[in-house]
């Protein structure tokens, strides 16, 4: 009986020590500096670069997914995301800054084919059980 009491106290002690250590490490961690923001001119340039790439991103999935607009859009968005992540890494900014530049470009310039600012309706896949 006494032995189980000491084991239980030892368990609580080890747990408390681990919790105190974790809290101490969290409190002493350095906060990373805020991410750099793109200037208005940089955002305009990034938006135009994305607009120049979009026809290629739209054309490629048409051949891979003929007649399946949802999959074409999905493939396009994967290409756009990959480009965005690479641009964010190169510019030293968050991906949100790049997406903001793309959004501003879509609002500033009329959306003409092959560009589009809509989503294709979801099309459920057939099940072959």
Backbone as CSV, one residue per row, in Angstrom:
resi,resn,N_x,N_y,N_z,CA_x,CA_y,CA_z,C_x,C_y,C_z
1,UNK,0.827,-1.192,0.000,0.000,0.000,0.000,0.874,1.259,0.000
2,UNK,1.891,1.265,0.840,2.773,2.428,0.915,3.554,2.570,-0.387
3,UNK,3.953,1.438,-0.933,4.721,1.453,-2.169,3.899,2.060,-3.307
4,UNK,2.626,1.706,-3.437,1.781,2.253,-4.508,1.563,3.747,-4.330
5,UNK,1.524,4.200,-3.062,1.368,5.642,-2.806,2.596,6.400,-3.314
6,UNK,3.783,5.865,-3.030,5.014,6.516,-3.482,5.142,6.495,-5.006
7,UNK,4.726,5.402,-5.632,4.763,5.331,-7.092,3.820,6.357,-7.709
8,UNK,2.646,6.498,-7.113,1.685,7.479,-7.622,2.245,8.893,-7.466
9,UNK,2.845,9.188,-6.316,3.442,10.510,-6.103,4.609,10.755,-7.053
10,UNK,5.407,9.720,-7.286,6.513,9.842,-8.229,5.991,10.136,-9.636
11,UNK,4.930,9.469,-10.035,4.316,9.713,-11.347,3.825,11.144,-11.486
12,UNK,3.145,11.633,-10.450,2.671,13.025,-10.477,3.851,13.998,-10.494
13,UNK,4.898,13.663,-9.756,6.074,14.535,-9.726,6.749,14.632,-11.091
14,UNK,6.909,13.489,-11.754,7.525,13.478,-13.086,6.648,14.239,-14.071
15,UNK,5.347,14.040,-13.998,4.421,14.760,-14.892,4.485,16.261,-14.655
16,UNK,4.516,16.663,-13.383,4.606,18.091,-13.056,5.906,18.700,-13.540
17,UNK,7.005,17.952,-13.388,8.306,18.431,-13.846,8.317,18.608,-15.365
18,UNK,7.744,17.643,-16.085,7.676,17.748,-17.553,6.819,18.940,-17.974
19,UNK,5.709,19.149,-17.292,4.835,20.279,-17.620,5.556,21.598,-17.356
20,UNK,6.249,21.694,-16.218,6.984,22.922,-15.900,8.094,23.172,-16.920
21,UNK,8.778,22.126,-17.327,9.826,22.260,-18.330,9.251,22.738,-19.666
22,UNK,8.122,22.172,-20.088,7.491,22.571,-21.352,7.043,24.032,-21.294
23,UNK,6.454,24.449,-20.181,6.006,25.847,-20.041,7.202,26.785,-20.047
24,UNK,8.269,26.402,-19.357,9.480,27.234,-19.348,10.080,27.394,-20.728
25,UNK,10.136,26.305,-21.511,10.662,26.389,-22.885,9.775,27.270,-23.752
26,UNK,8.475,27.141,-23.603,7.555,27.950,-24.417,7.679,29.430,-24.069
27,UNK,7.850,29.741,-22.811,7.944,31.143,-22.400,9.273,31.777,-22.801
28,UNK,10.319,30.971,-22.950,11.625,31.527,-23.299,11.898,31.525,-24.807
29,UNK,10.972,31.006,-25.605,11.169,30.953,-27.056,11.120,32.361,-27.650
30,UNK,11.922,32.576,-28.675,11.936,33.881,-29.335,10.828,33.942,-30.378
31,UNK,10.184,35.081,-30.456,9.122,35.299,-31.424,9.764,35.645,-32.765
32,UNK,9.364,34.968,-33.853,9.968,35.288,-35.150,9.567,36.693,-35.600
33,UNK,10.423,37.340,-36.377,10.080,38.684,-36.851,8.887,38.621,-37.810
34,UNK,8.115,39.698,-37.884,6.969,39.682,-38.802,7.433,39.541,-40.245
35,UNK,6.620,38.871,-41.039,6.958,38.647,-42.446,6.963,39.968,-43.209
36,UNK,7.799,40.020,-44.222,7.874,41.203,-45.083,6.590,41.305,-45.892
37,UNK,6.167,42.524,-46.187,4.975,42.751,-46.997,5.401,43.284,-48.358
38,UNK,4.660,42.918,-49.389,4.954,43.416,-50.737,4.474,44.849,-50.875
39,UNK,5.241,45.653,-51.592,4.798,47.019,-51.878,3.712,46.958,-52.956
40,UNK,3.065,48.070,-53.178,1.995,48.110,-54.184,2.544,47.777,-55.573
41,UNK,3.721,48.288,-55.898,4.329,48.006,-57.202,4.694,46.529,-57.329
42,UNK,5.222,45.949,-56.242,5.560,44.526,-56.272,4.305,43.666,-56.429
43,UNK,3.222,44.051,-55.730,1.971,43.294,-55.861,1.444,43.363,-57.284
44,UNK,1.528,44.533,-57.903,1.068,44.674,-59.287,1.906,43.807,-60.224
45,UNK,3.212,43.782,-60.009,4.096,42.975,-60.861,3.804,41.482,-60.682
46,UNK,3.617,41.047,-59.445,3.317,39.636,-59.187,1.974,39.268,-59.804
47,UNK,0.989,40.134,-59.684,-0.320,39.876,-60.281,-0.244,39.727,-61.788
48,UNK,0.544,40.555,-62.435,0.702,40.475,-63.886,1.475,39.215,-64.280
49,UNK,2.473,38.831,-63.479,3.208,37.593,-63.766,2.280,36.387,-63.692
50,UNK,1.415,36.384,-62.697,0.467,35.278,-62.557,-0.504,35.268,-63.731
51,UNK,-0.973,36.437,-64.140,-1.891,36.519,-65.281,-1.231,36.004,-66.550
52,UNK,0.068,36.243,-66.697,0.783,35.758,-67.879,0.930,34.236,-67.866
53,UNK,1.023,33.637,-66.676,1.170,32.183,-66.561,-0.168,31.450,-66.677
54,UNK,-1.254,32.118,-66.373,-2.550,31.442,-66.281,-2.982,30.724,-67.556
55,UNK,-2.803,31.275,-68.754,-3.222,30.519,-69.943,-2.553,29.144,-70.041
56,UNK,-1.277,29.068,-69.692,-0.583,27.780,-69.718,-1.159,26.831,-68.670
57,UNK,-1.457,27.361,-67.482,-2.034,26.535,-66.428,-3.434,26.048,-66.797
58,UNK,-4.166,26.837,-67.554,-5.522,26.447,-67.958,-5.486,25.466,-69.135
59,UNK,-4.532,25.629,-70.040,-4.467,24.784,-71.236,-4.020,23.365,-70.926
60,UNK,-3.071,23.234,-70.050,-2.503,21.920,-69.746,-3.537,20.907,-69.252
61,UNK,-4.409,21.233,-68.294,-5.357,20.221,-67.809,-6.481,19.890,-68.788
62,UNK,-6.698,20.723,-69.786,-7.755,20.435,-70.772,-7.448,19.125,-71.484
63,UNK,-6.169,18.872,-71.751,-5.782,17.638,-72.433,-5.764,16.444,-71.473
64,UNK,-5.459,16.696,-70.210,-5.419,15.601,-69.232,-6.814,15.192,-68.754
65,UNK,-7.740,16.154,-68.690,-9.093,15.880,-68.186,-10.128,16.412,-69.172
66,UNK,-10.221,15.861,-70.367,-11.171,16.394,-71.353,-12.617,16.239,-70.862
67,UNK,-13.360,17.341,-70.915,-14.766,17.328,-70.539,-15.030,17.371,-69.046
68,UNK,-14.012,17.338,-68.220,-14.185,17.341,-66.768,-13.708,18.680,-66.210
69,UNK,-14.610,19.660,-66.207,-14.229,21.013,-65.801,-13.762,21.076,-64.351
70,UNK,-14.376,20.266,-63.482,-13.996,20.301,-62.076,-12.543,19.865,-61.914
71,UNK,-12.156,18.776,-62.561,-10.769,18.301,-62.466,-9.810,19.273,-63.132
72,UNK,-10.253,19.924,-64.206,-9.420,20.932,-64.858,-9.144,22.089,-63.895
73,UNK,-10.201,22.553,-63.212,-10.022,23.628,-62.237,-9.125,23.185,-61.084
74,UNK,-9.302,21.955,-60.643,-8.498,21.431,-59.540,-7.022,21.399,-59.938
75,UNK,-6.730,20.958,-61.144,-5.356,20.912,-61.623,-4.791,22.328,-61.774
76,UNK,-5.610,23.245,-62.277,-5.186,24.637,-62.388,-4.821,25.198,-61.011
77,UNK,-5.671,24.942,-60.031,-5.420,25.477,-58.686,-4.159,24.880,-58.075
78,UNK,-3.873,23.631,-58.389,-2.623,23.031,-57.910,-1.421,23.726,-58.550
79,UNK,-1.519,24.046,-59.834,-0.427,24.759,-60.509,-0.254,26.152,-59.922
80,UNK,-1.375,26.837,-59.695,-1.325,28.189,-59.134,-0.728,28.161,-57.724
81,UNK,-1.118,27.184,-56.935,-0.597,27.078,-55.576,0.909,26.815,-55.595
82,UNK,1.358,25.925,-56.456,2.789,25.643,-56.536,3.585,26.880,-56.924
83,UNK,3.072,27.616,-57.898,3.730,28.851,-58.327,3.740,29.863,-57.188
84,UNK,2.616,29.971,-56.483,2.495,30.917,-55.377,3.484,30.595,-54.267
85,UNK,3.595,29.325,-53.911,4.526,28.938,-52.850,5.971,29.245,-53.255
86,UNK,6.307,28.995,-54.510,7.663,29.283,-54.990,7.931,30.788,-54.987
87,UNK,6.960,31.578,-55.454,7.125,33.036,-55.465,7.264,33.576,-54.044
88,UNK,6.466,33.055,-53.124,6.538,33.505,-51.729,7.911,33.181,-51.140
89,UNK,8.423,32.002,-51.443,9.740,31.613,-50.936,10.828,32.523,-51.491
90,UNK,10.755,32.800,-52.801,11.774,33.656,-53.436,11.716,35.092,-52.928
91,UNK,10.491,35.603,-52.718,10.335,36.994,-52.300,10.479,37.171,-50.791
92,UNK,10.460,36.077,-50.049,10.580,36.166,-48.593,9.326,36.717,-47.937
93,UNK,8.175,36.375,-48.502,6.895,36.835,-47.951,6.004,35.618,-47.711
94,UNK,4.859,35.858,-47.082,3.926,34.757,-46.854,3.160,34.469,-48.149
95,UNK,2.672,33.241,-48.326,1.864,32.943,-49.511,0.625,33.826,-49.599
96,UNK,0.113,34.261,-48.454,-1.050,35.154,-48.449,-0.785,36.456,-49.184
97,UNK,0.442,36.954,-49.098,0.801,38.180,-49.822,0.726,37.963,-51.337
98,UNK,1.154,36.802,-51.790,1.105,36.505,-53.221,-0.341,36.340,-53.670
99,UNK,-1.136,35.617,-52.869,-2.556,35.464,-53.215,-3.268,36.821,-53.203
100,UNK,-2.867,37.694,-52.306,-3.441,39.049,-52.272,-3.121,39.797,-53.569
101,UNK,-1.902,39.648,-54.048,-1.508,40.297,-55.307,-2.332,39.751,-56.471
102,UNK,-2.559,38.440,-56.491,-3.366,37.833,-57.554,-4.799,38.350,-57.479
103,UNK,-5.343,38.414,-56.275,-6.710,38.895,-56.091,-6.853,40.349,-56.539
104,UNK,-5.901,41.176,-56.166,-5.949,42.581,-56.583,-5.878,42.703,-58.103
105,UNK,-5.068,41.869,-58.730,-4.969,41.906,-60.192,-6.288,41.489,-60.833
106,UNK,-6.946,40.482,-60.276,-8.250,40.064,-60.815,-9.293,41.174,-60.682
107,UNK,-9.204,41.965,-59.606,-10.151,43.069,-59.416,-9.826,44.268,-60.310
108,UNK,-8.547,44.491,-60.610,-8.141,45.660,-61.397,-8.334,45.470,-62.894
109,UNK,-8.175,44.243,-63.376,-8.243,43.990,-64.812,-9.451,43.110,-65.121
110,UNK,-10.149,43.391,-66.210,-11.309,42.558,-66.543,-10.886,41.112,-66.793
111,UNK,-11.708,40.217,-66.315,-11.413,38.789,-66.466,-11.918,38.341,-67.836
112,UNK,-10.977,38.017,-68.711,-11.309,37.565,-70.060,-10.715,36.183,-70.259
113,UNK,-11.374,35.351,-71.054,-10.841,34.010,-71.278,-9.392,34.071,-71.760
114,UNK,-8.550,33.186,-71.341,-8.823,31.968,-70.591,-8.930,32.178,-69.086
115,UNK,-8.722,33.403,-68.593,-8.848,33.635,-67.155,-10.303,33.521,-66.748
116,UNK,-10.510,33.094,-65.515,-11.859,33.093,-64.980,-11.784,33.263,-63.481
117,UNK,-12.835,33.827,-62.937,-12.884,34.082,-61.496,-14.075,33.364,-60.878
118,UNK,-14.433,32.229,-61.438,-15.543,31.434,-60.924,-15.060,30.014,-60.677
119,UNK,-15.883,29.243,-60.016,-15.550,27.848,-59.754,-16.498,26.949,-60.531
120,UNK,-15.983,25.844,-61.008,-16.835,24.867,-61.685,-17.652,24.117,-60.645
121,UNK,-18.855,23.710,-61.010,-19.669,22.972,-60.036,-19.024,21.627,-59.717
122,UNK,-19.218,21.223,-58.488,-18.667,19.939,-58.056,-19.398,18.802,-58.749
123,UNK,-18.642,17.851,-59.207,-19.229,16.709,-59.906,-18.823,15.451,-59.163
124,UNK,-19.784,14.789,-58.516,-19.411,13.574,-57.773,-18.854,12.499,-58.703
125,UNK,-17.926,11.761,-58.203,-17.314,10.675,-58.971,-18.203,9.440,-58.870
126,UNK,-18.309,8.675,-59.952,-19.080,7.420,-59.868,-18.302,6.401,-59.045
127,UNK,-19.026,5.555,-58.370,-18.418,4.498,-57.587,-18.483,3.199,-58.357
128,UNK,-17.403,2.491,-58.419,-17.348,1.215,-59.103,-16.996,0.144,-58.068
129,UNK,-17.997,-0.278,-57.333,-17.780,-1.302,-56.298,-17.937,-2.689,-56.844
